[in-house]
């Protein structure tokens, strides 16, 4: 007896087809046709889809388009809806260049999660367009961080001791 099987792209353990980029990008979305565009905030973008925050009630399964600066309108379908967010899948995967263009317009919060960044550099992918998260831009050396922590602790304890003495003098 033959078994039915499905063939498709490999997905990661979360069921994703591609790495997602967490970002914050103000853009427009509209239902397919002549519907007026609404303002949305993109929080997640990959070659296959996106997560957008909106107050609009859009039907799951509905066709929409997403406007990305430098890319244009991209057709997509709403796959799920939460209280104030929708998850959409593009009709066709967007190109790496279109994805990079969209990321350049945004403040990228966490590029390529959940995958690590080292894996992409080692794989030879073009990462020149990926923005670096603000917390990665400046990192103090370990000795400076330790000095700052110890110094801050000493100053804080001195303030606590002075406050206790002042309170004791005021009471007594």
C-alpha positions as CSV (number, residue, x, y, z in Angstrom):
1,X,0.0,0.0,0.0
2,X,1.4,3.4,-1.0
3,X,1.8,6.2,1.5
4,X,0.9,9.8,0.7
5,X,3.8,12.2,1.1
6,X,4.3,15.9,0.7
7,X,7.4,17.6,-0.7
8,X,8.2,21.2,0.2
9,X,10.8,23.5,1.5
10,X,12.7,22.6,4.7
11,X,11.5,24.6,7.7
12,X,13.2,25.3,10.9
13,X,11.9,23.9,14.2
14,X,9.4,26.7,14.6
15,X,7.8,25.9,11.2
16,X,9.3,28.9,9.5
17,X,10.5,28.8,5.9
18,X,13.0,31.6,6.3
19,X,14.8,33.7,9.0
20,X,12.7,36.6,10.2
21,X,13.9,40.1,10.9
22,X,12.4,41.8,13.9
23,X,12.0,45.5,13.0
24,X,9.8,48.6,13.4
25,X,8.6,50.0,10.1
26,X,5.6,52.3,9.5
27,X,4.0,51.4,6.2
28,X,0.7,50.9,4.5
29,X,-1.5,47.8,3.9
30,X,-4.8,47.5,2.1
31,X,-7.3,44.8,1.1
32,X,-7.0,43.8,-2.5
33,X,-9.1,45.9,-4.9
34,X,-10.0,49.5,-4.4
35,X,-10.0,49.4,-0.6
36,X,-8.3,52.4,1.0
37,X,-4.8,51.9,2.5
38,X,-4.4,51.7,6.3
39,X,-1.4,52.5,8.4
40,X,0.3,49.5,10.0
41,X,3.6,48.9,11.8
42,X,5.6,46.0,10.6
43,X,7.3,44.1,13.5
44,X,8.6,41.0,11.6
45,X,9.6,40.5,8.0
46,X,11.0,37.6,6.0
47,X,11.1,36.6,2.3
48,X,7.9,34.7,2.9
49,X,5.7,36.9,5.0
50,X,5.3,39.5,7.7
51,X,3.7,40.4,11.0
52,X,1.9,43.7,11.2
53,X,0.2,45.6,14.0
54,X,-3.1,47.2,13.1
55,X,-6.4,48.1,14.7
56,X,-8.3,47.1,11.6
57,X,-10.3,43.9,11.6
58,X,-9.3,42.1,8.4
59,X,-10.6,38.6,7.5
60,X,-8.3,35.6,7.8
61,X,-7.7,34.3,4.2
62,X,-8.3,37.8,2.7
63,X,-6.0,39.1,0.1
64,X,-4.0,42.3,0.9
65,X,-1.1,44.3,-0.5
66,X,1.8,45.7,1.5
67,X,3.6,48.9,0.5
68,X,7.3,48.9,1.1
69,X,9.4,51.9,0.4
70,X,11.9,51.2,-2.5
71,X,10.1,47.9,-3.2
72,X,6.5,48.8,-4.1
73,X,3.3,46.9,-3.4
74,X,3.5,43.2,-2.6
75,X,0.5,41.0,-2.7
76,X,-0.1,38.8,0.4
77,X,-2.7,36.7,2.1
78,X,-3.7,37.0,5.8
79,X,-2.9,33.7,7.5
80,X,-3.9,34.5,11.1
81,X,-5.1,37.4,13.3
82,X,-4.5,38.2,16.9
83,X,-6.0,41.0,19.0
84,X,-4.0,43.8,17.3
85,X,-1.7,41.9,14.9
86,X,-2.0,40.0,11.7
87,X,0.4,37.4,10.1
88,X,0.5,37.4,6.4
89,X,2.2,35.3,3.7
90,X,3.4,36.8,0.4
91,X,1.9,35.3,-2.7
92,X,5.4,34.8,-3.9
93,X,8.6,35.0,-1.9
94,X,10.3,38.4,-2.1
95,X,13.8,38.6,-3.4
96,X,16.8,39.0,-1.1
97,X,17.4,42.5,-2.6
98,X,13.8,43.6,-1.9
99,X,14.1,42.3,1.7
100,X,17.4,44.2,2.1
101,X,15.8,47.4,0.7
102,X,12.9,47.1,3.2
103,X,15.3,46.5,6.1
104,X,17.4,49.6,5.2
105,X,14.2,51.7,5.6
106,X,13.7,50.3,9.1
107,X,15.3,50.3,12.5
108,X,16.1,46.6,12.7
109,X,15.7,45.4,16.3
110,X,16.9,41.9,15.9
111,X,18.1,40.7,12.5
112,X,17.6,37.1,11.5
113,X,16.2,35.6,14.6
114,X,16.2,32.8,15.7
115,X,19.2,31.9,13.6
116,X,22.6,33.2,14.8
117,X,24.4,35.8,12.8
118,X,27.6,33.9,12.6
119,X,25.9,31.2,10.5
120,X,25.0,33.7,7.8
121,X,28.4,35.1,7.5
122,X,29.9,31.6,7.3
123,X,27.4,30.6,4.7
124,X,28.5,33.4,2.3
125,X,25.2,35.2,2.3
126,X,25.3,38.9,1.5
127,X,24.8,40.6,4.8
128,X,26.0,44.1,3.9
129,X,22.4,45.3,3.9
130,X,21.4,44.0,7.3
131,X,21.4,46.7,9.9
132,X,23.1,46.0,13.3
133,X,21.0,46.2,16.4
134,X,21.7,49.3,18.5
135,X,22.9,47.2,21.5
136,X,25.7,45.7,19.3
137,X,27.1,49.0,18.1
138,X,29.1,49.9,21.3
139,X,30.2,47.4,23.8
140,X,32.5,48.4,26.6
141,X,35.5,46.1,27.4
142,X,35.0,43.8,30.4
143,X,37.2,45.8,32.7
144,X,35.2,49.1,32.0
145,X,31.9,47.3,32.7
146,X,33.3,45.9,36.0
147,X,34.6,49.3,37.0
148,X,31.3,50.9,36.2
149,X,29.3,48.3,38.2
150,X,31.6,48.5,41.3
151,X,31.8,52.3,41.2
152,X,28.0,52.6,40.8
153,X,27.5,50.2,43.7
154,X,29.8,52.2,46.0
155,X,28.1,55.4,45.2
156,X,24.7,53.9,45.8
157,X,25.7,52.5,49.2
158,X,27.2,55.9,50.2
159,X,23.9,57.6,49.3
160,X,22.0,55.0,51.3
161,X,24.3,55.5,54.4
162,X,24.0,59.3,54.1
163,X,20.2,59.1,53.8
164,X,20.0,56.9,57.0
165,X,22.3,59.3,58.9
166,X,20.2,62.3,57.8
167,X,17.0,60.5,58.8
168,X,18.6,59.5,62.2
169,X,19.6,63.2,62.8
170,X,16.1,64.4,61.9
171,X,14.5,62.0,64.3
172,X,16.9,62.2,67.2
